[in-house]
């Protein structure tokens, strides 16, 4: 009886407490209020995005200014007189001095550098002594040819180099691995000009599988109006399918030679990255759980190496753009490497500085594109 009274007393107190809570407007049920996202956090996120964009622009501008300074002072240090390249070595002192003043070389170096920077940002790179045209016009004509060849070459290098590197790593020590490593070694050690000459002798002169030197056959030259400067795209825009296939036949051999060298580098680095990932514990765990080997290799092991692989591909692409001088010489390819070589032989400093500036700008752009891809593929970098 005493226990029942105590229980009823406690129940009565609970009822009173419940009633008092209801009368006071306090809910008995636990409330989970969704905390609204404050506007200040959205503002901070927008501010971080704007600051990131501004930092990116400032970094690009400072890097480009550094490139301008390097090209300018190198052009002033090398033992080539740009005035003599214009007036000739038989000019009188009066003519020489007049040309020197007209070119602005009588002014102090800081003033010359300022004028050089202003000219570059206004699109004025001077006149070329070799061609007699504006350097900007020459670069807009010659650089797309190199860009087209290097782009096809890097596509070949990626399409073959990455799978070969993955296969070599997944079959470490096998005959397949050794064969792929030999191919990579040949790509590193074989001279580019020799491989190009052998390719022309075999596939063009003997087998007639590809076109010869140059971008087009001589009877197709000048039939397509340049729009982008890329003959493959311009021929398709003009509806000239015959010219398109003729350009492919001329492009495939030099692009394959370039692609072979990039293939060797990409395959070697891919193999190294994959070997490091295949030895990790999460890959072993996936195999123990019975995950198919194809999924283990291409999903679990390959995904983490995409970020460092971007750097390898970017450097290889930039190397093809600026290192194709020998290939352009062998194949008579009217690219920026051939143009730069001719300018150096003729002491054409405006063309040399303009070409160097374009190549350096390409390096900067490729590095910045790599940074953007880092953020896309790796959430930790965002």
C-alpha positions in Angstrom: 0.0 0.0 0.0 2.8 2.4 0.9 4.6 1.6 -2.4 1.4 2.3 -4.4 0.9 5.6 -2.7 4.5 6.6 -3.5 4.1 5.6 -7.2 0.8 7.5 -7.5 2.4 10.5 -5.9 5.3 10.5 -8.4 2.8 10.0 -11.3 0.8 12.9 -10.0 3.9 15.1 -9.9 4.7 14.1 -13.5 1.2 15.0 -14.6 1.5 18.4 -12.9 4.9 19.0 -14.5 3.5 18.1 -17.9 0.5 20.4 -17.5 2.7 23.3 -16.4 4.9 22.8 -19.4 2.0 22.7 -21.8 0.5 25.9 -20.1 3.8 27.7 -20.5 4.0 26.9 -24.2 7.1 24.7 -24.0 6.9 21.6 -26.2 7.6 18.3 -24.6 8.8 16.7 -27.8 12.5 17.2 -28.6 12.9 19.8 -31.3 15.6 19.6 -34.0 15.7 23.1 -35.5 17.4 23.4 -38.8 19.9 26.1 -38.3 19.7 28.4 -41.3 22.8 29.1 -43.3 23.8 32.6 -42.4 24.3 35.1 -45.2 27.7 35.9 -43.8 29.0 32.4 -44.7 27.7 32.8 -48.3 29.4 36.2 -48.5 32.7 34.7 -47.2 32.5 31.9 -49.8 31.9 34.4 -52.6 34.8 36.5 -51.3 37.1 33.5 -51.3 36.1 32.8 -54.9 36.8 36.4 -56.0 40.1 36.5 -54.1 41.1 33.2 -55.8 40.3 34.6 -59.2 42.2 37.8 -58.5 45.1 35.8 -57.2 45.2 33.7 -60.3 45.2 36.8 -62.5 47.9 38.5 -60.5 50.0 35.4 -60.6 49.7 35.1 -64.4 50.5 38.8 -64.9 53.6 38.7 -62.6 54.8 35.5 -64.3 54.3 37.1 -67.7 56.1 40.3 -66.7 59.0 38.1 -65.5 59.0 36.4 -68.9 59.1 39.8 -70.6 62.0 40.9 -68.5 64.0 37.7 -69.2 63.4 37.9 -73.0 64.2 41.6 -73.1 67.5 41.5 -71.2 68.6 38.3 -73.0 68.0 40.2 -76.3 70.2 43.0 -75.1 73.0 40.7 -73.7 73.6 38.4 -76.7 76.3 39.5 -79.1 74.0 40.4 -82.0 73.6 44.0 -83.1 69.9 44.4 -84.2 70.9 47.7 -86.0 73.3 45.9 -88.3 70.7 43.3 -89.1 68.5 46.1 -90.4 71.0 48.4 -92.2 73.7 45.9 -93.1 77.4 46.0 -92.3 78.2 48.4 -95.1 76.1 51.2 -93.9 77.7 54.6 -93.1 77.9 55.8 -89.4 75.2 58.4 -90.1 72.8 55.7 -91.4 73.7 53.4 -88.5 73.0 56.1 -85.9 69.8 57.2 -87.5 68.5 53.6 -87.5 69.7 53.2 -83.9 67.7 56.3 -82.8 64.6 55.1 -84.9 64.7 51.7 -83.1 64.9 53.5 -79.7 68.2 51.9 -78.7 69.7 55.2 -77.7 67.4 55.4 -74.7 68.2 54.0 -71.2 67.4 50.4 -70.6 64.5 51.0 -68.2 62.8 53.2 -70.9 63.5 50.6 -73.5 62.0 47.9 -71.3 58.9 50.0 -70.6 58.4 50.6 -74.3 58.9 46.9 -75.0 56.2 46.0 -72.4 53.8 48.5 -73.7 54.4 47.3 -77.3 53.8 43.7 -76.3 50.5 44.5 -74.5 49.4 46.5 -77.5 50.2 43.6 -79.9 53.3 45.2 -81.5 56.3 42.9 -81.6 58.1 44.8 -84.3 59.0 43.9 -87.9 60.8 40.8 -88.9 64.0 41.3 -90.9 63.7 37.8 -92.4 60.2 38.0 -93.8 59.6 41.8 -93.9 56.3 41.4 -92.2 55.1 42.1 -88.7 56.2 39.5 -86.1 52.6 39.1 -84.9 51.5 38.2 -88.4 54.3 35.7 -88.8 53.5 34.1 -85.4 49.8 33.8 -86.2 50.9 32.0 -89.4 53.6 29.7 -88.1 52.5 28.9 -84.5 49.2 27.1 -85.5 51.2 24.6 -87.6 53.3 23.7 -84.6 50.3 23.6 -82.3 48.5 21.3 -84.7 51.4 18.9 -85.0 52.2 18.9 -81.2 48.5 18.4 -80.3 48.2 15.3 -82.5 51.5 14.1 -81.1 50.4 14.4 -77.5 47.1 12.7 -78.2 49.0 9.8 -79.6 51.4 9.8 -76.6 48.5 9.8 -74.1 46.4 7.2 -76.0 49.3 4.8 -76.1 51.6 5.8 -73.2 49.1 5.7 -70.4 47.7 2.2 -71.1 51.2 0.9 -71.7 52.4 2.2 -68.4 49.4 0.7 -66.6 49.9 -2.7 -68.2 53.6 -2.6 -67.5 53.0 -1.9 -63.8 50.2 -4.5 -63.4 52.6 -7.1 -65.0 55.8 -6.1 -63.3 58.7 -8.3 -64.2 57.0 -10.0 -67.1 58.0 -10.1 -70.7 55.4 -7.5 -71.5 56.8 -5.2 -68.8 60.3 -5.6 -70.2 59.2 -4.9 -73.8 57.4 -1.7 -72.8 60.4 -0.6 -70.9 62.6 -1.2 -74.0 60.2 0.9 -76.0 60.5 3.7 -73.5 64.2 3.5 -73.5 64.3 3.8 -77.3 62.1 6.8 -77.1 64.6 8.5 -74.7 67.7 7.5 -76.6 66.8 7.7 -80.3 67.6 11.0 -82.1 64.6 12.8 -83.4 66.1 13.8 -86.7 67.3 10.2 -87.4 63.9 8.7 -86.7 62.2 11.4 -88.9 64.6 10.6 -91.8 64.0 6.9 -91.4 60.3 7.4 -91.4 60.4 9.5 -94.6 62.6 7.0 -96.3 60.4 4.0 -95.4 56.8 5.2 -95.2 57.0 8.0 -97.8 59.7 7.2 -100.3 59.3 3.5 -100.4 55.9 2.5 -99.2 54.0 5.7 -100.2 51.7 5.3 -97.1 52.0 9.0 -96.0 52.5 12.4 -97.6 55.9 14.0 -97.9 57.4 17.1 -96.3 55.3 20.2 -95.8 51.7 20.6 -94.6 50.0 20.0 -98.0 50.8 18.9 -101.5 51.9 21.8 -103.7 48.7 21.9 -105.8 46.5 22.2 -102.6 48.6 25.0 -101.1 46.6 28.3 -100.8 43.2 26.8 -101.7 41.9 27.1 -98.2 41.5 30.5 -96.6 43.0 30.5 -93.1 40.5 31.0 -90.3 42.1 29.3 -87.3 45.4 28.6 -88.9 44.9 24.9 -88.2 44.7 23.3 -91.7 42.6 20.3 -90.5 39.9 22.6 -89.0 40.0 25.2 -91.8 39.6 22.5 -94.5 36.6 21.1 -92.7 35.1 24.6 -92.4 35.6 25.1 -96.1 34.1 21.7 -96.9 37.3 20.6 -98.6 37.4 16.9 -97.7 40.2 16.1 -100.1 42.4 18.8 -98.6 41.6 17.5 -95.1 42.7 13.9 -95.9 45.8 15.3 -97.7 46.7 17.3 -94.6 46.2 14.1 -92.5 48.6 12.2 -94.7 51.3 14.9 -94.3 50.6 15.3 -90.6 50.5 11.7 -89.4 54.2 11.0 -89.7 55.8 14.0 -87.9 53.0 13.8 -85.3 53.8 10.1 -84.8 57.5 10.8 -84.3 56.7 13.4 -81.7 54.1 11.1 -80.2 56.7 8.4 -79.9 58.9 10.6 -77.7 56.0 11.7 -75.5 54.8 8.1 -75.3 58.1 7.0 -73.9 58.1 9.7 -71.1 54.4 9.2 -70.3 54.5 5.4 -70.2 57.6 5.5 -68.0 56.1 7.9 -65.5 52.7 6.1 -65.5 54.4 2.9 -64.7 56.3 4.5 -61.8 53.1 6.0 -60.4 51.1 2.8 -60.7 53.8 0.7 -59.0 53.6 3.0 -56.0 49.8 2.8 -55.8 49.6 -1.0 -56.3 51.8 -1.5 -53.2 49.3 0.5 -51.0 47.2 -1.2 -48.4 43.8 -0.1 -49.8 44.7 -1.9 -53.1 45.6 -5.1 -51.1 42.3 -4.7 -49.2 40.3 -4.5 -52.4 41.9 -7.6 -53.8 41.3 -9.5 -50.5 37.6 -8.6 -50.7 37.4 -10.1 -54.2 37.2 -7.0 -56.3 37.9 -7.8 -60.0 41.5 -7.1 -61.0 40.4 -4.7 -63.7 38.4 -2.6 -61.3 41.3 -2.7 -58.8 43.8 -1.4 -61.4 41.7 1.2 -63.3 39.6 2.5 -60.5 41.3 2.0 -57.1 45.0 2.3 -58.3 44.6 4.6 -61.4 42.4 7.3 -59.9 44.9 8.6 -57.4 47.6 9.0 -60.0 45.5 11.3 -62.3 46.7 14.4 -60.5 50.5 13.8 -60.9 49.9 12.4 -64.4 48.4 15.8 -65.4 51.8 17.4 -64.6 53.6 14.8 -66.7 51.3 15.3 -69.7 51.5 19.1 -69.4 55.2 19.1 -69.4 55.4 16.7 -72.3 53.0 18.8 -74.3 54.9 22.0 -73.6 58.1 20.1 -74.6 56.6 19.1 -77.9 55.6 22.7 -78.6 59.0 24.2 -78.0 61.2 21.2 -78.8 60.0 20.3 -82.3 62.8 22.3 -84.1 64.5 19.2 -85.5 61.2 17.6 -86.6 60.1 20.7 -88.4 63.5 21.0 -90.1 63.4 17.4 -91.3 59.8 17.5 -92.5 60.0 21.1 -93.8 57.2 22.0 -91.5 56.4 25.7 -91.4 56.2 25.9 -87.7 57.5 28.2 -85.0 60.6 26.1 -84.5 61.6 26.5 -88.1 60.8 30.2 -87.9 62.9 30.7 -84.8 65.8 28.9 -86.3 65.7 31.1 -89.4 65.4 34.2 -87.3 68.5 33.2 -85.2 70.6 32.6 -88.4 69.6 36.0 -89.7 70.1 37.9 -86.4 66.4 38.8 -86.5 66.0 39.8 -82.8 62.3 40.9 -83.1 61.3 37.5 -84.4 63.5 35.7 -81.9 62.1 37.6 -78.9 58.5 37.2 -80.2 58.9 33.5 -80.7 60.5 33.1 -77.3 57.6 35.1 -75.7 55.0 32.9 -77.4 56.7 29.7 -76.2 57.0 31.0 -72.7 53.4 32.1 -72.7 52.4 28.6 -73.7 54.3 27.2 -70.8 52.5 29.6 -68.4 49.1 28.7 -69.9 49.7 24.9 -69.6 50.8 25.2 -66.0 47.7 27.2 -65.1 45.4 24.8 -66.9 47.1 22.0 -64.9 46.4 23.9 -61.7 42.7 24.2 -62.7 42.6 20.4 -63.4 44.1 19.8 -60.0 41.2 21.4 -58.4 38.7 19.5 -60.5 40.2 16.1 -59.9 41.4 16.5 -56.3 38.8 18.0 -53.9 41.5 18.6 -51.3 43.0 21.3 -53.5 39.8 23.3 -53.6 
